């Protein structure tokens, strides 16, 4: 089998796990040039690991459906893609994502002169409009209660309080917070700052809220890691109850939040993203603007920021309470 820049054209290598993923049969039957272009799509064009995995599953499912009906790559037409989308059993967001993956792959094959046109270009996905986010949100009082309920006589407690506060006061995604190193909490012009490592390798700079800064300072002092600039900021704890050199994983943070929620008698439906939505809502309730929230949260569009605005929930509740029966 020929090699393309060290990657066998018969497999896609999942870089983060080194696990081989075999090419779909219709792609293999189309020849090595097509296979090589297919591999390049996932290794060179799609850089985000999460997107790569999601699109890989979507494309694999589509071509498995085609193969079961003896449809080769050069036989895929708009009606083929439309028929696949029509019978797709997933939710509307899932179907739209799968269609986007198929469309983007065929765009890549067209620019590589593998296929003459994109059969997915004219296919429309299901209409799906989101006007309100589904992320569970805490009130400002509940968030305060959660932070105050954490036992900060232990290093684990100080770490957990610092992480939750960072997410709530800077609207940080859990992944961006957990990718931080000690040096990403720094002083500039007399103010403390957080440097967040966002998706796609982007860096986002947010001034540290006074409370968040105090909590992170307390954690760093107790952990004794302030001078370890290149090491992870939020780390796992070993069986000896001491910090390891390994960064916390998102699943570790989620389990911690569920545990802290139970202790504080708060809904266990809350998760890591709850604090992003909670922080944005609290900021807007205090007179902040959508534009300001968008800048802090590093959203590309204000429409995304508005999904986190839950001020209307209480307004609707007050109106409903007017019903006198």
Secondary structure, DSSP 8 states (H G I E B T S, - for coil): --EETTEETTEEEETTTTEEEE--HHHHHT-HHHHHHHHHIIIII---HHHHHHHHHHHHHHHHHHHHTT--GGG--HHHHHHHHHH--S-HHHHHHHHHHHHHHHHHHHHTTSSSS-TTTT---------S--S----HHHHHHHHHHS-TTSHHHHHHHHHHHHHHHH---HHHHHT-BGGGEEEETTEEEEEEE-GGG-EEEEE--HHHHHHHHHHHHHHT-TT-TTSBSSEEE-TTSSEEEEE--HHHHHHHHHHHHHHTT--TT--TTHHHHHHHHHHHHTT--HHHHHHHHT-SSHHHHHTT--HHHHHHHHHHTT---
